[in-house]
Amino acid sequence: MPVYTYRCENCGVQFERQQSFTDSPLKTCPECRKKALKKVITPTRIIFKGSGFYATDHKSPSGDTTAKTSKKKKSTSENNTSSTAEKSE
């Protein structure tokens, strides 16, 4: 169930309340008992639980994996040329 933040425009008290989507919004302040409550819009928190969420997911800026493979091929070919130069000496 989502958690909603409310603020009283009369006394300034702010609190959170867990409510169902189908519940009607609160209107009466629990402190001053006036009908001056307003919902506060807050950024939502995203929590990733479970397997499959890794720090390395979606690391490439464009989402293109070809840039990664071309860099790997280039570094591999550089290593091969340096190792053959060492063998010939």
N, CA and C atoms as a LAMMPS dump frame, in Angstrom:
ITEM: TIMESTEP
0
ITEM: NUMBER OF ATOMS
267
ITEM: BOX BOUNDS ff ff ff
-5.0000000000000000e+02 5.0000000000000000e+02
-5.0000000000000000e+02 5.0000000000000000e+02
-5.0000000000000000e+02 5.0000000000000000e+02
ITEM: ATOMS id mol type element x y z
1 1 1 N 0.837 -1.182 0
2 1 2 C 0 0 0
3 1 3 C 0.884 1.247 0
4 2 1 N 0.482 2.266 -0.732
5 2 2 C 1.296 3.49 -0.786
6 2 3 C 1.21 4.318 0.491
7 3 1 N 2.243 5.107 0.706
8 3 2 C 2.302 6.01 1.854
9 3 3 C 2.132 7.434 1.321
10 4 1 N 1.157 8.153 1.856
11 4 2 C 0.877 9.523 1.437
12 4 3 C 1.318 10.49 2.53
13 5 1 N 1.842 11.64 2.114
14 5 2 C 2.239 12.683 3.044
15 5 3 C 1.185 13.777 3.015
16 6 1 N 0.743 14.2 4.194
17 6 2 C -0.255 15.262 4.329
18 6 3 C 0.337 16.41 5.128
19 7 1 N -0.106 17.633 4.811
20 7 2 C 0.291 18.816 5.572
21 7 3 C -0.95 19.666 5.841
22 8 1 N -1.053 20.128 7.076
23 8 2 C -2.173 20.981 7.464
24 8 3 C -1.812 22.428 7.114
25 9 1 N -2.687 23.086 6.378
26 9 2 C -2.443 24.48 6.019
27 9 3 C -2.759 25.424 7.173
28 10 1 N -3.437 24.931 8.211
29 10 2 C -3.784 25.764 9.355
30 10 3 C -2.665 25.774 10.399
31 11 1 N -2.269 24.591 10.872
32 11 2 C -1.266 24.526 11.953
33 11 3 C 0.125 24.135 11.452
34 12 1 N 0.256 23.651 10.219
35 12 2 C 1.557 23.331 9.643
36 12 3 C 2.091 21.948 9.953
37 13 1 N 1.333 21.121 10.673
38 13 2 C 1.806 19.772 10.989
39 13 3 C 1.856 18.943 9.697
40 14 1 N 2.894 18.103 9.587
41 14 2 C 3.055 17.235 8.424
42 14 3 C 3.232 15.806 8.914
43 15 1 N 2.549 14.863 8.262
44 15 2 C 2.618 13.463 8.676
45 15 3 C 2.388 12.567 7.473
46 16 1 N 2.727 11.295 7.65
47 16 2 C 2.536 10.286 6.607
48 16 3 C 1.475 9.3 7.05
49 17 1 N 0.717 8.804 6.075
50 17 2 C -0.328 7.833 6.371
51 17 3 C -0.343 6.785 5.269
52 18 1 N -0.352 5.522 5.662
53 18 2 C -0.441 4.432 4.707
54 18 3 C -1.907 4.205 4.386
55 19 1 N -2.24 4.313 3.088
56 19 2 C -3.621 4.171 2.655
57 19 3 C -3.684 3.345 1.377
58 20 1 N -4.828 2.742 1.165
59 20 2 C -5.067 2.01 -0.069
60 20 3 C -5.363 3.01 -1.186
61 21 1 N -5.238 2.562 -2.427
62 21 2 C -5.566 3.424 -3.561
63 21 3 C -7.035 3.824 -3.551
64 22 1 N -7.863 2.972 -3.027
65 22 2 C -9.311 3.227 -3.052
66 22 3 C -9.781 4.083 -1.879
67 23 1 N -8.946 4.294 -0.861
68 23 2 C -9.335 5.139 0.277
69 23 3 C -9.445 6.592 -0.165
70 24 1 N -10.404 7.288 0.414
71 24 2 C -10.535 8.71 0.103
72 24 3 C -9.466 9.499 0.865
73 25 1 N -9.003 10.627 0.307
74 25 2 C -7.962 11.409 0.982
75 25 3 C -8.448 11.978 2.304
76 26 1 N -7.517 12.11 3.242
77 26 2 C -7.863 12.689 4.541
78 26 3 C -8.127 14.175 4.386
79 27 1 N -9.047 14.701 5.195
80 27 2 C -9.393 16.117 5.117
81 27 3 C -9.228 16.827 6.452
82 28 1 N -9.388 16.097 7.568
83 28 2 C -9.35 16.704 8.893
84 28 3 C -7.986 16.477 9.535
85 29 1 N -7.396 17.551 10.035
86 29 2 C -6.093 17.486 10.691
87 29 3 C -6.243 16.808 12.052
88 30 1 N -5.345 15.841 12.386
89 30 2 C -5.428 15.183 13.691
90 30 3 C -5.005 16.088 14.851
91 31 1 N -4.267 17.174 14.581
92 31 2 C -3.8 18.078 15.628
93 31 3 C -4.822 19.164 15.957
94 32 1 N -5.189 19.951 14.938
95 32 2 C -6.059 21.107 15.193
96 32 3 C -7.527 20.839 14.859
97 33 1 N -7.828 19.686 14.28
98 33 2 C -9.191 19.262 13.941
99 33 3 C -9.877 20.172 12.906
100 34 1 N -9.111 20.898 12.124
101 34 2 C -9.663 21.729 11.055
102 34 3 C -9.596 20.958 9.745
103 35 1 N -10.462 21.292 8.81
104 35 2 C -10.457 20.646 7.496
105 35 3 C -9.521 21.433 6.572
106 36 1 N -8.242 21.308 6.835
107 36 2 C -7.242 22.058 6.08
108 36 3 C -6.093 21.176 5.601
109 37 1 N -6.301 19.87 5.471
110 37 2 C -5.233 18.965 5.031
111 37 3 C -5.098 18.981 3.514
112 38 1 N -3.857 18.96 3.061
113 38 2 C -3.539 18.851 1.639
114 38 3 C -2.483 17.77 1.471
115 39 1 N -2.576 17.011 0.375
116 39 2 C -1.547 16.02 0.062
117 39 3 C -0.297 16.748 -0.413
118 40 1 N 0.845 16.265 0.06
119 40 2 C 2.13 16.815 -0.352
120 40 3 C 2.68 15.899 -1.439
121 41 1 N 3.071 16.491 -2.555
122 41 2 C 3.655 15.71 -3.643
123 41 3 C 5.139 15.525 -3.342
124 42 1 N 5.549 14.275 -3.206
125 42 2 C 6.944 13.951 -2.913
126 42 3 C 7.472 13.005 -3.981
127 43 1 N 8.782 13.049 -4.251
128 43 2 C 9.342 12.089 -5.208
129 43 3 C 9.239 10.672 -4.66
130 44 1 N 8.974 9.743 -5.546
131 44 2 C 8.812 8.362 -5.11
132 44 3 C 10.158 7.686 -4.949
133 45 1 N 10.21 6.735 -4.048
134 45 2 C 11.408 5.938 -3.836
135 45 3 C 11.247 4.63 -4.594
136 46 1 N 12.291 4.211 -5.251
137 46 2 C 12.272 2.942 -5.965
138 46 3 C 13.199 1.997 -5.24
139 47 1 N 12.686 0.836 -4.898
140 47 2 C 13.482 -0.17 -4.197
141 47 3 C 13.542 -1.408 -5.076
142 48 1 N 14.753 -1.809 -5.448
143 48 2 C 14.948 -3.002 -6.244
144 48 3 C 15.249 -4.157 -5.311
145 49 1 N 14.37 -5.144 -5.319
146 49 2 C 14.58 -6.331 -4.489
147 49 3 C 14.634 -7.549 -5.386
148 50 1 N 15.424 -8.51 -4.978
149 50 2 C 15.48 -9.757 -5.709
150 50 3 C 16.718 -9.857 -6.574
151 51 1 N 16.844 -10.986 -7.231
152 51 2 C 18.009 -11.196 -8.081
153 51 3 C 17.793 -10.534 -9.426
154 52 1 N 18.889 -10.233 -10.09
155 52 2 C 18.8 -9.658 -11.424
156 52 3 C 19.113 -8.183 -11.484
157 53 1 N 19.368 -7.53 -10.375
158 53 2 C 19.708 -6.117 -10.378
159 53 3 C 21.168 -5.977 -9.983
160 54 1 N 21.974 -5.592 -10.937
161 54 2 C 23.407 -5.51 -10.703
162 54 3 C 23.903 -4.109 -11.021
163 55 1 N 25.021 -3.735 -10.441
164 55 2 C 25.607 -2.423 -10.688
165 55 3 C 26.122 -2.309 -12.114
166 56 1 N 26.417 -3.421 -12.759
167 56 2 C 26.955 -3.385 -14.116
168 56 3 C 25.872 -3.377 -15.186
169 57 1 N 24.617 -3.476 -14.816
170 57 2 C 23.536 -3.448 -15.803
171 57 3 C 23.448 -2.072 -16.44
172 58 1 N 23.318 -2.041 -17.75
173 58 2 C 23.088 -0.815 -18.521
174 58 3 C 24.179 0.224 -18.295
175 59 1 N 25.432 -0.199 -18.342
176 59 2 C 26.541 0.72 -18.13
177 59 3 C 26.874 1.543 -19.374
178 60 1 N 26.642 1.006 -20.582
179 60 2 C 27.009 1.768 -21.767
180 60 3 C 26.048 2.942 -21.947
181 61 1 N 26.554 4.119 -22.317
182 61 2 C 25.722 5.314 -22.366
183 61 3 C 24.595 5.228 -23.394
184 62 1 N 24.825 4.568 -24.511
185 62 2 C 23.787 4.509 -25.529
186 62 3 C 23.026 3.189 -25.5
187 63 1 N 23.447 2.28 -24.637
188 63 2 C 22.81 0.966 -24.599
189 63 3 C 23.349 0.05 -25.683
190 64 1 N 24.339 0.513 -26.44
191 64 2 C 24.921 -0.252 -27.53
192 64 3 C 26.099 -1.057 -27
193 65 1 N 26.095 -2.338 -27.238
194 65 2 C 27.174 -3.195 -26.74
195 65 3 C 28.304 -3.326 -27.739
196 66 1 N 28.154 -2.8 -28.966
197 66 2 C 29.22 -2.942 -29.961
198 66 3 C 30.452 -2.153 -29.582
199 67 1 N 30.298 -1.055 -28.875
200 67 2 C 31.452 -0.259 -28.449
201 67 3 C 32.324 -1.061 -27.487
202 68 1 N 31.711 -1.838 -26.637
203 68 2 C 32.462 -2.648 -25.678
204 68 3 C 33.258 -3.734 -26.396
205 69 1 N 32.635 -4.414 -27.362
206 69 2 C 33.311 -5.516 -28.033
207 69 3 C 34.446 -5.01 -28.9
208 70 1 N 34.306 -3.839 -29.532
209 70 2 C 35.394 -3.329 -30.371
210 70 3 C 36.592 -2.938 -29.508
211 71 1 N 36.364 -2.407 -28.31
212 71 2 C 37.464 -2.068 -27.418
213 71 3 C 38.186 -3.324 -26.959
214 72 1 N 37.426 -4.381 -26.674
215 72 2 C 38.04 -5.629 -26.237
216 72 3 C 38.896 -6.222 -27.355
217 73 1 N 38.398 -6.198 -28.602
218 73 2 C 39.144 -6.743 -29.723
219 73 3 C 40.429 -5.956 -29.943
220 74 1 N 40.343 -4.635 -29.808
221 74 2 C 41.507 -3.787 -30.017
222 74 3 C 42.581 -4.08 -28.971
223 75 1 N 42.195 -4.17 -27.705
224 75 2 C 43.175 -4.427 -26.65
225 75 3 C 43.756 -5.827 -26.782
226 76 1 N 42.971 -6.785 -27.242
227 76 2 C 43.465 -8.14 -27.437
228 76 3 C 44.5 -8.164 -28.555
229 77 1 N 44.247 -7.448 -29.655
230 77 2 C 45.205 -7.441 -30.761
231 77 3 C 46.481 -6.722 -30.353
232 78 1 N 46.405 -5.676 -29.521
233 78 2 C 47.599 -4.994 -29.033
234 78 3 C 48.429 -5.92 -28.162
235 79 1 N 47.769 -6.716 -27.327
236 79 2 C 48.478 -7.666 -26.471
237 79 3 C 49.179 -8.73 -27.301
238 80 1 N 48.541 -9.179 -28.38
239 80 2 C 49.132 -10.208 -29.23
240 80 3 C 50.384 -9.688 -29.929
241 81 1 N 50.361 -8.449 -30.404
242 81 2 C 51.533 -7.906 -31.09
243 81 3 C 52.683 -7.691 -30.123
244 82 1 N 52.401 -7.278 -28.898
245 82 2 C 53.48 -7.077 -27.934
246 82 3 C 54.061 -8.409 -27.487
247 83 1 N 53.237 -9.434 -27.385
248 83 2 C 53.758 -10.738 -26.958
249 83 3 C 54.563 -11.399 -28.071
250 84 1 N 54.198 -11.189 -29.337
251 84 2 C 55 -11.759 -30.418
252 84 3 C 56.318 -11.028 -30.57
253 85 1 N 56.337 -9.728 -30.255
254 85 2 C 57.597 -8.964 -30.309
255 85 3 C 58.542 -9.472 -29.228
256 86 1 N 57.998 -9.814 -28.051
257 86 2 C 58.824 -10.33 -26.973
258 86 3 C 59.387 -11.701 -27.321
259 87 1 N 58.594 -12.543 -28.005
260 87 2 C 59.029 -13.874 -28.376
261 87 3 C 60.149 -13.83 -29.403
262 88 1 N 60.103 -12.864 -30.328
263 88 2 C 61.096 -12.795 -31.38
264 88 3 C 62.448 -12.303 -30.863
265 89 1 N 62.483 -11.649 -29.711
266 89 2 C 63.744 -11.13 -29.152
267 89 3 C 64.525 -12.161 -28.467
